[in-house]
Amino acid sequence: MKNKLALIALLIAAPVWAEEAQTSTSDTPTYTLNTSVETIAATPAAAAVLNRDLPGLLTDPSYAIFKAMSLKQIQQASGGDLSIVDVNKALEDLQALPPR
């Protein structure tokens, strides 16, 4: 999966979408499927969730290539290697964290 994600990320010729601006309110989740992986990984507790729910994602040798992508973009680009079930589980666990 790791090499396939890197290859797909390289093949995506479109510009990387910037993370949508997020304001923290009681109704707005801190993390969404559109949050970039590097934004999630910047918080130790959130990085621990990714390491637990999506093992290998943050340690992939091609992390620098796809870190600006969102979980949704990575899942869609994975060609099924990264399941939506696993991504949704990670998102659920991320949203259970205290607000950042």
C-alpha positions in Angstrom: 0.0 0.0 0.0 2.8 2.4 0.9 4.4 2.5 -2.6 1.0 2.6 -4.3 0.0 5.6 -2.3 3.2 7.4 -3.2 2.8 6.5 -6.9 -0.8 7.7 -6.9 0.1 10.9 -5.1 2.8 11.6 -7.7 0.4 10.9 -10.6 -2.1 13.4 -9.3 -1.1 16.4 -11.4 -3.7 18.8 -9.9 -2.6 21.3 -7.3 -2.9 20.1 -3.7 -6.0 21.6 -2.2 -5.4 23.8 0.8 -7.1 22.7 3.9 -10.4 24.4 4.4 -10.3 27.1 7.0 -11.7 25.7 10.2 -13.2 27.6 13.0 -13.6 25.9 16.3 -17.2 25.9 17.6 -19.1 23.3 19.5 -20.8 22.2 16.3 -17.7 22.0 14.2 -15.5 18.9 14.5 -11.8 19.7 15.0 -10.8 17.1 12.3 -12.7 16.3 9.1 -12.0 14.1 6.1 -10.7 17.2 4.5 -8.1 18.0 7.1 -4.5 17.4 5.8 -2.6 14.6 7.2 0.3 16.9 8.2 -2.2 19.0 10.2 -3.5 16.0 12.0 0.0 14.6 12.6 1.1 18.0 14.1 -0.8 17.1 17.3 0.7 14.2 19.2 -2.6 12.7 20.3 -4.0 12.9 16.8 -0.8 11.4 15.4 -1.2 8.5 17.9 -4.7 7.9 16.5 -3.3 7.8 12.9 -0.6 5.4 14.0 -3.1 3.1 15.7 -5.9 3.2 13.1 -3.8 3.6 9.9 -0.5 2.0 10.7 2.3 2.9 8.4 0.8 6.1 7.1 3.0 8.5 9.0 6.1 6.4 8.6 5.8 5.8 4.9 8.9 6.8 3.0 6.8 8.9 0.7 5.1 10.8 3.5 6.6 14.1 2.3 4.8 13.6 -1.0 1.3 13.0 0.3 1.3 14.8 3.7 -0.6 17.8 2.3 -3.4 15.6 1.1 -6.5 15.0 3.2 -7.5 11.5 4.5 -10.3 11.6 1.9 -7.9 12.4 -1.0 -5.5 9.6 0.1 -8.3 7.1 0.5 -9.7 7.9 -3.0 -6.3 7.8 -4.6 -5.4 4.5 -2.9 -7.4 2.4 -5.3 -9.0 0.5 -2.5 -5.7 -0.2 -0.6 -6.9 2.2 2.2 -10.5 1.3 3.1 -13.1 3.9 3.8 -14.0 1.9 6.9 -10.5 2.4 8.3 -10.5 6.1 7.4 -13.9 6.6 9.0 -12.8 4.8 12.1 -9.7 7.0 12.3 -11.9 10.1 11.8 -14.3 9.0 14.6 -11.4 8.5 16.9 -9.9 11.9 15.9 -13.2 13.7 16.5 -13.3 12.1 20.0 -10.1 13.9 21.0 -10.4 17.1 23.0 -10.5 20.3 20.9 -7.1 21.5 19.8 
